Amino acid sequence: MIDRAVTLSQFVFQQEREHPEASGEFTSVLLDIALAAKMINKAVIRAGLVDVLGATGSMNVQGEKVQKLDVFAHDTIMKVLGSTGQLAVVASEEDEGIVPMPDGAPVGKYVVNFDPLDGSSNIDANVNIGTIFSILPRISRKGHGTVEDCLQAGRRQLCAGYILYGTTTMLVYTTGDGVHGFTYEPSIGEFLLSHPSIRTPSRGRIYSVNEGNYAKWSEGMKRYVDWLKMEDKVTARPYSGRYVGSLVADFHRNLLYGGIYLYPGDAKNPNGKLRLLYEGAPLAFIAEQAGGAASDGTKRIMDLAPSSLHQRTPLYLGSPEDVRECEMFLAGQHEAVGVERRGC
């Protein structure tokens, strides 16, 4: 129970005081991302009234239709971050290459990778969408930032978070000291602490996956999802299927209630479709800090070293016991899962 209103800025400054090694410059980057989120939230709320719904008619580097709100969110974040003086380079899911700070602008010691508007294909249907971000330390020493600054394994992240735009707008983030959620109060223009120290259940009863791709899945993946749907009181099955199609929305629900999000590789996309830098690594950091787990099916997502800005990865994300069992099915060890669950 929270007995007083704590704003995001108050909270991060308190964390800074409690951890002397924390940098005020880093805090500034986080608060600037929150500022961009407020601006995007305002546009999302009024989208149907100010002609920012619908597609632009162009395609992004991923080969996906670009939505007007995609462009607005991307441009807003770039403008806000470009004026901080704390960053060396930025990478966005919407850009083919890195974006160094403008000539003449201060070059800082941090890097931001971000997905400006996850779930944008759902915009016209008024379904939850979100922004995902990751803050890393700069590793290059001189001049503008480089591609190598952005291509760091998830375990090197200083901060990761997401903003969920919906009936209420939330900002959830971690700096490696737990996961905390803030709800936006538009009457005062502040994010207020509403979900301190989020912990995800060790096991859930929800699975989130696009079953339209079932025919293209591996046999291990098919077996796992079929197993989740079987009725068995001893192992608390069946699980409930819940899939919005916006990664942030599906992940947020399962983070709070427990369960597993699945986006496997398949016959058409063997490496999956989600991006390691902009989606996989940031959400993996949050999941682990909340007591959860994140895997590509065999390896911890946080240990994967990206080789390109738009590298894709399969993603299995959520409650640790569910992720572990999924890995066992993918490895052909499905019989052992039933034995473990029944305590035999």
C-alpha positions as CSV (number, residue, x, y, z in Angstrom):
1,M,0.0,0.0,0.0
2,I,1.4,3.4,-1.1
3,D,0.5,6.1,1.5
4,R,1.6,9.0,-0.7
5,A,2.0,10.0,-4.3
6,V,5.5,9.4,-5.5
7,T,6.4,10.8,-8.9
8,L,8.8,9.1,-11.3
9,S,11.3,12.0,-10.9
10,Q,11.2,11.7,-7.1
11,F,11.6,8.0,-7.3
12,V,14.6,8.0,-9.6
13,F,16.3,10.8,-7.7
14,Q,15.8,8.8,-4.5
15,Q,17.4,5.8,-6.1
16,E,20.3,8.0,-7.2
17,R,20.8,9.1,-3.5
18,E,20.7,5.5,-2.3
19,H,23.2,4.4,-5.0
20,P,26.1,6.9,-5.1
21,E,27.6,5.3,-8.2
22,A,24.5,6.3,-10.1
23,S,24.8,9.2,-12.5
24,G,22.7,12.3,-12.6
25,E,23.3,12.3,-16.4
26,F,21.8,8.8,-16.6
27,T,18.8,9.9,-14.6
28,S,18.3,12.8,-17.1
29,V,18.1,10.3,-20.0
30,L,15.4,8.2,-18.2
31,L,13.4,11.3,-17.4
32,D,13.7,12.6,-21.0
33,I,12.3,9.2,-22.3
34,A,9.4,9.8,-19.9
35,L,8.9,13.2,-21.3
36,A,8.7,11.8,-24.9
37,A,6.2,9.2,-23.6
38,K,3.9,12.0,-22.3
39,M,4.0,13.6,-25.8
40,I,3.3,10.3,-27.5
41,N,0.5,9.5,-25.1
42,K,-1.2,12.8,-25.9
43,A,-1.1,12.0,-29.6
44,V,-2.3,8.4,-29.1
45,I,-5.4,9.6,-27.1
46,R,-6.3,12.1,-29.8
47,A,-5.2,10.0,-32.8
48,G,-8.6,9.7,-34.4
49,L,-9.2,13.4,-34.2
50,V,-6.0,14.8,-35.5
51,D,-5.3,12.6,-38.6
52,V,-2.5,10.5,-37.2
53,L,-4.3,7.2,-37.7
54,G,-3.6,5.0,-40.7
55,A,-0.6,4.1,-42.8
56,T,1.8,6.5,-44.5
57,G,2.0,4.4,-47.6
58,S,5.7,3.6,-47.1
59,M,7.6,0.6,-45.7
60,N,10.2,0.6,-42.9
61,V,13.5,-1.3,-42.9
62,Q,11.7,-4.4,-41.6
63,G,9.5,-4.5,-44.7
64,E,6.4,-3.5,-42.6
65,K,3.8,-0.8,-43.4
66,V,4.7,2.4,-41.6
67,Q,1.8,3.9,-39.6
68,K,1.5,7.7,-39.0
69,L,1.8,7.2,-35.3
70,D,5.0,5.2,-35.8
71,V,6.5,8.2,-37.5
72,F,5.2,10.6,-34.8
73,A,6.6,8.4,-32.0
74,H,9.9,7.9,-33.7
75,D,10.4,11.6,-34.4
76,T,9.3,12.7,-31.0
77,I,11.8,10.4,-29.2
78,M,14.6,11.4,-31.5
79,K,14.0,15.1,-31.0
80,V,13.8,14.7,-27.2
81,L,16.9,12.5,-26.9
82,G,18.9,14.6,-29.4
83,S,18.7,17.6,-27.1
84,T,19.8,15.9,-23.9
85,G,23.6,16.1,-24.4
86,Q,23.9,12.8,-22.6
87,L,23.9,10.4,-25.6
88,A,26.6,9.3,-28.1
89,V,24.3,7.4,-30.5
90,V,20.7,6.2,-30.9
91,A,19.3,3.1,-32.7
92,S,15.7,2.8,-33.7
93,E,13.7,-0.2,-35.0
94,E,12.5,2.2,-37.7
95,D,16.0,3.3,-39.0
96,E,18.3,1.2,-41.1
97,G,21.4,2.5,-39.4
98,I,22.5,4.2,-36.2
99,V,21.8,7.9,-35.6
100,P,24.8,9.7,-34.1
101,M,24.2,13.0,-32.3
102,P,24.0,16.0,-34.6
103,D,27.2,17.9,-35.5
104,G,27.9,20.5,-32.9
105,A,25.7,18.8,-30.2
106,P,27.4,17.5,-27.0
107,V,28.3,13.8,-27.2
108,G,27.5,11.9,-24.1
109,K,28.4,8.5,-22.6
110,Y,25.1,6.6,-23.1
111,V,23.4,4.8,-25.9
112,V,19.7,4.2,-26.4
113,N,18.1,1.5,-28.5
114,F,14.3,1.7,-28.9
115,D,11.2,0.5,-30.6
116,P,9.1,3.7,-30.9
117,L,5.7,2.1,-31.2
118,D,5.4,-1.7,-30.7
119,G,2.1,-3.2,-32.0
120,S,1.5,-0.4,-34.5
121,S,-0.4,-2.7,-36.8
122,N,-3.1,-2.6,-34.0
123,I,-3.4,1.2,-34.0
124,D,-6.5,1.5,-36.1
125,A,-8.3,-1.0,-34.0
126,N,-7.6,1.0,-30.8
127,V,-5.6,-1.9,-29.2
128,N,-2.9,-1.3,-26.6
129,I,0.5,-0.3,-28.1
130,G,3.8,0.6,-26.5
131,T,7.3,2.0,-26.6
132,I,10.3,-0.2,-25.6
133,F,13.7,1.3,-24.7
134,S,17.1,0.2,-23.6
135,I,20.0,2.3,-22.2
136,L,23.6,1.1,-22.5
137,P,27.0,2.5,-21.7
138,R,29.0,3.9,-24.5
139,I,32.1,1.7,-25.3
140,S,33.7,3.8,-28.0
141,R,36.1,6.4,-26.6
142,K,36.2,9.3,-29.1
143,G,34.0,11.2,-31.5
144,H,30.5,10.2,-32.4
145,G,29.0,6.9,-31.3
146,T,29.4,3.8,-33.4
147,V,27.5,0.7,-34.4
148,E,29.5,-1.3,-31.8
149,D,28.1,1.0,-29.1
150,C,24.6,-0.3,-29.9
151,L,25.6,-3.9,-30.5
152,Q,26.0,-5.0,-26.9
153,A,24.7,-8.0,-25.1
154,G,21.6,-7.5,-23.0
155,R,23.5,-8.2,-19.8
156,R,25.3,-4.8,-20.3
157,Q,22.1,-2.8,-20.2
158,L,22.0,-0.1,-17.5
159,C,18.2,0.3,-17.8
160,A,15.3,-1.1,-19.8
161,G,11.7,-0.3,-19.8
162,Y,8.5,0.1,-21.7
163,I,5.5,2.5,-21.9
164,L,2.1,1.0,-22.4
165,Y,-0.5,3.2,-23.9
166,G,-4.1,2.2,-23.2
167,T,-7.0,2.8,-20.8
168,T,-4.3,4.0,-18.4
169,T,-0.7,4.7,-19.6
170,M,2.1,3.0,-17.6
171,L,5.8,3.3,-17.6
172,V,7.6,0.2,-16.3
173,Y,11.4,0.1,-15.9
174,T,14.4,-1.5,-14.2
175,T,17.9,-0.4,-13.6
176,G,19.0,-3.8,-12.2
177,D,17.4,-3.1,-8.8
178,G,13.9,-4.5,-9.2
179,V,11.1,-3.5,-11.6
180,H,8.8,-0.6,-10.8
181,G,5.7,0.6,-12.6
182,F,4.3,4.1,-12.8
183,T,0.8,5.2,-13.9
184,Y,0.3,8.4,-15.8
185,E,-2.0,10.9,-14.1
186,P,-3.0,13.4,-16.9
187,S,-4.5,15.9,-14.5
188,I,-1.0,16.7,-13.1
189,G,1.1,15.5,-16.0
190,E,3.1,13.1,-13.9
191,F,3.9,9.4,-13.8
192,L,3.1,8.2,-10.2
193,L,4.4,5.1,-8.6
194,S,1.6,2.5,-8.7
195,H,3.4,-0.9,-8.9
196,P,6.6,-0.9,-6.7
197,S,8.9,-3.9,-6.8
198,I,6.9,-6.0,-9.3
199,R,7.4,-9.8,-9.0
200,T,6.2,-12.2,-11.6
201,P,4.8,-15.6,-10.3
202,S,7.2,-18.5,-10.6
203,R,4.5,-20.2,-12.7
204,G,1.4,-18.9,-14.5
205,R,-1.6,-20.2,-16.2
206,I,-1.6,-18.0,-19.3
207,Y,0.1,-18.6,-22.6
208,S,0.4,-16.0,-25.3
209,V,1.2,-17.0,-28.9
210,N,0.0,-16.5,-32.4
211,E,-1.5,-19.9,-33.1
212,G,-2.2,-19.0,-36.7
213,N,1.5,-20.0,-37.3
214,Y,0.9,-23.5,-35.8
215,A,1.4,-25.4,-39.1
216,K,4.9,-23.9,-39.5
217,W,6.1,-24.6,-35.9
218,S,8.7,-27.3,-34.9
219,E,7.3,-30.5,-33.4
220,G,8.6,-29.5,-30.0
221,M,6.7,-26.2,-30.1
222,K,3.5,-27.9,-31.3
223,R,3.8,-30.5,-28.4
224,Y,4.3,-27.7,-25.8
225,V,1.2,-25.7,-26.8
226,D,-0.9,-28.9,-27.2
227,W,0.2,-29.9,-23.7
228,L,-0.7,-26.5,-22.3
229,K,-4.2,-27.0,-23.6
230,M,-4.8,-30.5,-22.2
231,E,-6.9,-30.8,-19.1
232,D,-5.0,-32.1,-16.1
233,K,-5.8,-30.9,-12.6
234,V,-2.6,-32.2,-11.1
235,T,-0.5,-30.0,-13.3
236,A,-3.0,-27.1,-13.3
237,R,-3.9,-27.4,-16.9
238,P,-5.3,-26.3,-19.3
239,Y,-3.7,-22.8,-19.5
240,S,-5.7,-19.9,-20.8
241,G,-4.8,-18.6,-24.2
242,R,-4.5,-14.8,-24.2
243,Y,-2.9,-13.0,-27.2
244,V,-3.4,-9.4,-28.1
245,G,-0.8,-9.2,-30.8
246,S,1.0,-6.2,-29.2
247,L,4.1,-7.5,-27.5
248,V,4.2,-4.9,-24.7
249,A,0.5,-5.6,-23.9
250,D,0.9,-9.4,-23.8
251,F,4.2,-9.1,-21.8
252,H,2.8,-6.7,-19.3
253,R,-0.2,-8.9,-18.5
254,N,1.9,-12.0,-18.0
255,L,4.5,-10.0,-16.0
256,L,1.8,-9.2,-13.4
257,Y,-0.2,-12.4,-13.5
258,G,2.3,-15.0,-14.6
259,G,2.5,-17.1,-17.7
260,I,4.6,-17.3,-20.9
261,Y,4.9,-15.3,-24.1
262,L,6.0,-17.3,-27.1
263,Y,7.3,-16.1,-30.5
264,P,9.2,-19.1,-31.9
265,G,11.1,-19.4,-35.1
266,D,9.3,-21.4,-37.7
267,A,9.6,-22.8,-41.2
268,K,9.1,-19.3,-42.7
269,N,11.1,-17.3,-40.2
270,P,13.6,-19.7,-38.5
271,N,15.0,-16.8,-36.4
272,G,11.6,-15.6,-35.4
273,K,10.4,-12.0,-36.1
274,L,11.2,-10.1,-33.0
275,R,14.3,-7.9,-32.8
276,L,16.9,-8.7,-30.2
277,L,18.0,-5.1,-29.6
278,Y,14.7,-3.4,-29.5
279,E,12.4,-6.0,-28.1
280,G,14.1,-9.2,-26.8
281,A,16.9,-7.8,-24.7
282,P,15.0,-5.0,-23.0
283,L,12.1,-7.2,-22.0
284,A,14.4,-10.0,-20.9
285,F,16.1,-7.6,-18.5
286,I,12.7,-6.6,-17.0
287,A,11.6,-10.2,-16.9
288,E,14.7,-11.4,-15.0
289,Q,14.6,-8.4,-12.6
290,A,11.0,-9.4,-11.7
291,G,12.0,-13.0,-11.1
292,G,11.2,-14.3,-14.5
293,A,13.2,-15.7,-17.4
294,A,13.8,-15.1,-21.1
295,S,15.2,-17.6,-23.6
296,D,15.7,-18.1,-27.3
297,G,14.8,-21.7,-26.8
298,T,18.3,-22.8,-25.7
299,K,20.2,-19.8,-24.5
300,R,19.5,-16.9,-22.1
301,I,18.4,-13.8,-24.2
302,M,20.6,-11.5,-22.0
303,D,23.7,-13.4,-23.1
304,L,23.2,-13.1,-26.8
305,A,25.7,-10.8,-28.5
306,P,24.0,-9.1,-31.5
307,S,25.8,-9.0,-34.8
308,S,23.5,-6.5,-36.6
309,L,21.1,-3.8,-35.6
310,H,18.0,-5.6,-36.7
311,Q,19.0,-9.1,-35.7
312,R,15.9,-11.3,-35.0
313,T,15.5,-13.9,-32.3
314,P,13.0,-16.5,-31.1
315,L,11.6,-15.4,-27.8
316,Y,10.2,-17.3,-24.8
317,L,9.5,-14.9,-22.0
318,G,7.8,-15.0,-18.6
319,S,7.5,-17.1,-15.5
320,P,10.7,-19.0,-14.9
321,E,9.1,-22.5,-14.5
322,D,7.1,-22.1,-17.6
323,V,10.1,-20.9,-19.7
324,R,12.1,-23.9,-18.4
325,E,9.4,-26.4,-19.3
326,C,9.1,-24.8,-22.8
327,E,12.9,-25.3,-23.3
328,M,12.5,-28.9,-22.3
329,F,9.8,-29.5,-24.9
330,L,11.8,-27.7,-27.6
331,A,14.8,-30.0,-26.7
332,G,12.6,-33.1,-27.0
333,Q,12.4,-33.7,-23.3
334,H,8.6,-33.4,-23.0
335,E,8.2,-36.7,-21.1
336,A,10.4,-35.5,-18.3
337,V,8.1,-32.4,-17.8
338,G,5.1,-34.5,-16.9
339,V,7.1,-36.5,-14.5
340,E,8.5,-33.4,-12.7
341,R,5.1,-31.7,-12.5
342,R,3.5,-34.8,-10.9
343,G,6.4,-35.2,-8.4
344,C,7.1,-38.7,-9.6
